[in-house]
Amino acid sequence: MSGKKFKAAAVLASSSLHGKNATIEKVRSLMAQAAEQGAQLVVFPETFVPYYPWWIWMALNNPNRLELYQQLYDNSIQVPGPEILTVAEEAARLKIHVTLGINERDGGTIYNSQVFIEDTGRIIGKRRKLMPTGEEKTVWGWGHGNDLVVYESRLGRIGALICYEHSMALSRFTLYALGEQIHVANWPGANFKSQPRDRSRIIDAAMRHTAFEGQVFVVFSSSMLTADEVAYYHQLDPSTQNSLEPGGGIAGIIDPLGNYVAGPVEHAETVLVGDIDLDLITSAKHMVDAVGHYNRPDIFSLSVDRRSRAAIYSDENRTLQQSPQDRPWPAETSQA
């Protein structure tokens, strides 16, 4: 794809506290802002729809947690489903590609998922976070190896990981080996000081390393908290008065040499737009090609189980039975 150039947008924004439909409307508004700036790819934060459940990290009693979980479940969305098709129709109208972080409801389980939509409104893929982090395991199920794919698009080959999946070196390498050119990353962001690290600095380090290691462009997005959200969480858990503040989050676009071509921006809602030039990948691989001349497959090897997992096996041949959510993509085409 020599000579492929386009603009991408990384979103730093807060979700709505008023449920999935309000957040979907905000998604549409931010998509329009990105399109007005010439972006052809727009990346949204982790579980942006309906929101990231910061309450999982708080000292809440069990009845409160169950009530909050019920609210999250009720506002989580299905793929395909009416909410995601609304976004797909808007993508077709604006002629932009979108990667959106969602809470995905499938049966009785919620998953931390990414949805990939083409500029035609076609849903080209969906993946689930392989390993929820820490307290996230109390609300989200696990993804499987069939989710580690690279999607062919009009812009180039797009791969993605979520948050601390970037600490899983073999996940990153799998995407590089599948020919990834544009790496999309979704993160949550908040000034939540209960953890012994600066989240924005971790994100910055992980994203620059991914770009350098894989010789890929990285477009990364994270959420932030408004004063209203912080007040809501303070009310849920007064002990957060000293650890949770408005703002947080970081977003940016990085080239294959590890340099920022846009951003980073922090703490304020922004639709950050930058230029992607895929020819720079060749320049980066001249020195280091992680899956080519700077790889030693004679010493190291990686085996990836690409099968999905379902609850029922066939007694006849012991092959996995696919649920509707496991069917091959593309799964749905917008009617726009």
N, C-alpha and C positions, 0 to 999 in steps of 0.2 A: 504494500500500500504506500509506495513511495510518493512523497509530496502531499500526503493527507494532512490538511490543516483545518482546525475548527476552534470554536470557543466553547469552554466548559464553565459551569457555575457550581460553586460549593456554597451551600446554604448554612448559615449560622442563625438559628432562630429558636423560639420557644413554641411548644405545642399549646393548644387551647385547653383550659380546664373545664370546658363546657361540652366535652364529649367528642366522639369520632366525627360527626358531621361538621362541627365547627372547625376541627383541625383539617378536614378535607378541604373546606373552603379556603383555609389559610394556605394549604398546599397549592391550590389553583392560583391564588393571588401571587405567591412567590414564583410559581412557574411563569406567570405572565411577566413579572419583573425581570426574570432571567432572559426570557425571549426578547424583551424590548432591548436588552443589551447585546443581543446577537448570539446568545448561548445556544448550542445545539445539544448539550448534555447537561442535565441538572441533577445534582446529588443532594439528598436530604439526610437528616440525622438518623441515628439508631432509634427504632421503635417510635418514630415521630407521630405515627397514628396509633392510638390516640395520644399517647405520651409515654415517657419513660417513668416507671414506678419507683421514684426515689424513696418511697416509704419502706421499701424492703430493707433499707440500710438503717432504719430507725428502731428505737426501743418501744415498739407498740405491743399491746397485749393481743392475745390470739383472736378475740372477737372483732377487734378493730381490723386486724390483718385480713380476716375472712371477709369482712364487709368490703374492704378495699379491693381484695382479689375479685369479688363478685362484680364490682364496678368495672374493673379492668377487663374481665371476661366479657361482660355485656357490651363493652365498647371496642373490643377487638374485632377484626374483620376477616372475612374469608377470601380465598383466592382460587378461582374467580368469584367475584361478588359485586354487589352494586356500587360499593364505595370505590373499589379499585377500578371498576369500569368507568366511573366518573372521571377519575384521574387519567385513564387511558384516552377517553374522548377528548379531554383537554390537551393531552400530548399531541393527538392527531391534529387538533385545531391549530395549535401553536407550532406544529412541526418540530418538536423537540423530543429527545430521548430523556427518560427519567429513571433514576434509581431511588426507590422510596423505602425507608425503614418502617416496618409495621409490627404490631402485635397481631399475629395470625391465629385465628381460632380454627381448630380442626378437631371435631368431636368434643371431648371434655378437656382438651389440653390447649394451652396457649404456647406459641412458638415465637421466638425473636427472629423475624424474617426480613429478607430483602426482596423486593419485586423489581423486575427489569422490564421497561416498556419502551418500544421503538417509537420513532417519530410518525409512524402510521397509526399508532394506537394499539398495535399488537403487543400482547404480553409475551415476551420472549423467554422469560424464566422467573424462577423463584428459588430462593435457598433459605435454609434455616441455620442459625448459629450452632456450630458443632458442640461447643462447650460453654454453657452459661457460666458466668463468673461469680464465685462466692455466693452471696444471698440470692442471686438471680436463679439459682437452682430451685428455689422455693416457688417460683411462678412460671418458669419456662421449661418445656421439654427440649430434648437434644435433636440436632440434625444428624444426617448420615452422609456417607461418602459420595452418594449420588448427587449431593449438593455442590461438590467441589468441581465446578465446570467453568469454562470460559465461553462467553456468548459471542457469536459472530454478529456484528452490527454494521450498519452503513458507515459508522465512524471508525471502526476498528474492532479488535478483539478485547472484550471487556470481562474482567474478573473482579471478584469482590470478597472481602472478609469484614467481620463485624468486631469492633472494639478489641478486646484482649485475645481474640483469635490471632491477632498479629504477633503474639508471643509464641505461637505454634509454628516453628520453623518449617516443618514438613508440609503444613497447609500452604504456606507461602510458596515453597518450592514446587508444589503440585501445580499451582496456577502458572508459575513461570514456565514449567515444562509443557504446559498445554498451549503455550504461545501467547500468553497475556501481553497486551500492549498498554491498556488503560486499566489501572487498578483503582477501584472505587472502595472507599472505606467509610463506614458509618459509626459514629461514637455518640455517647451521651456526654453532656457537659454541664457542670454546675460548680459553684464555689462551695463545695461540700468538703469540709476540712476534717472529716472523721477518719480519713484514710492517710497512712503515713507516706504520701507521695503527692507531688503536684501533678494533677491529671493532665493539664495542658502541656506540661513539659514532657510527660511520657508520650502523649500523642505526637508532639512535634518530632521527638526522637524516633518513634516507631515509623512514622510516615516518611521521613527523610531516608531512613535505613531501607525501607521497602523499595523506594524509588531507586536507590543506588544498587541494592542487592539484586533486584530483578531486572534492572535497566528498563523500567516502565514509568509512564506518567502516573502520578497519584493525585486523585481528586478526593479530598476528605472533608467530611461535614460533621458537625456536632451540634447538640442542642445547648440551650442556656435557660436560665430561670428568670422570670420577671418578679417584680416585687410582690405581686398578688400571689404567685405560686409559692414564694418563700413564706409569706404570711400564712398561707394554707398549711404548709408543712410545719411551721412553728406551732400552729394550733394543734396539729396532730401529735406533735412531740415537742414540748417546751424545751427539752434539753438541746434542741438544734439551734437555739437562740445564738449560741456562741460559735456554731460551726457551719451554718448555712446562710449565705448571703446572695443577693441578686447578681446576675451576670454569669460568668463562667463560660466555658466552651471556647473552641478554636477551630478555624477552618482555613484551608489553603489548597493550592495546586502546586505540585512539585514536578520538575522535569527528571529525566532518567539519570542525570548526573547528581541529583540531590539538591538542586537549587530551586528556590521558590520562584515561580513565574507569576504568582498572584498570592498576596497575603504574606504571612498569616494575619488573620484578624481575630480579635478576642473580645468577649464581654458585651458586644453590641450586635443587635440583629443586622445581618448583612447578607446580600446576595453578591458573592465575590466571583468575578468573571476573569478568566485568563485564557491565554492562547495555548493550544496544543499543536505541536508539529511533530508528527510521528517519525520524520526523518532523523530527529535527534536520537532515536533509539539505536540506529545504526552506529552513530558516533560513539554512544556509550558502550556498545558491545565490542567496539574495536579493542578496548582495553580489558573489559571483563564481560564475559557471556556466561551467566550462571548455569545455563543448561547446554552450553556448547564448548568452546575451547577452554573455558575456565571451570570445567566440570571434570570429575574423574569417575565415570561410571564403572571403570574397572576395579575401583576401590569401594565406592559407595553405591548403594542401590536403594530404591524406594518402592514399596509395594502399597497400592491404594485399593481398598475394597470399595468399589464403585456401586455396590448394590444398595437399593433402598431396603427399608425394613418395615414389614407390615405385621399386624397382630395374628394373621392366619396364614398357615402354609397348606399347600395341596398335599393330601395324603398319597395321591397317585405318583407325583414326580418330585415332591418336596421343593418345588419352586415357589418363589414369593408370589402371593396374590396382590395385585396392585389395587390400591384404593383410588378413587377419582383424583385425589391430590397427588398421586404418584405417576399419573399418566405422562407420556412424553410431551415436552413443550415444542412449539407454542400451544398453550392451552386455550387461549381465547383471543378473539379479534374484536376490537371496538367496532361498533356500528357507525362511528362518526365518518 
